[in-house]
Amino acid sequence: MKKHDLKTQSRTDWERVDATTDEGIDYSEIPELDDDLFAKATFVPAKQLVTIRLDADVVAWLKRYGKGYQTLTNKILRTVMESQKTAATKKRAA
């Protein structure tokens, strides 16, 4: 990947962008925000950057799955968390 050259000047016509009003924007290619769209929407929790120490063999095992091992780690932890929530809910109902 190329590093962005900060010395290169932008070719964007910022004066034209600043002068554009809401009425001047073409929304024709944007789909409508209807009930169907919101029915299919999912909630994605915010991510928080953390530092965690894991056993070297655990990290090696996760990295065997390739790029995205941190996302995989999050999915594993989420699965355990949700299963414990489900178990606690069942325990309270009993």
BELCOR-V129056 format. One line per field, one symbol per residue. psi: psi as a letter, one per 20 degrees, with the letter a starting at -180 (. if undefined). burial: # if it has 9 or more other C-alpha atoms within 8 Angstrom, else .. A space follows every 50 residues. Layout:
psi: ???
burial: ???
//
This chain:
psi: ppqpoiipqqjpnhggghiprhhjpojhipqqnrhgghhiqqpoqqqppq pqpqqhhggggghhiapjhhgggggghgggghhhggghghghh.
burial: .................................................. ........#..##.....#..##.....................
//
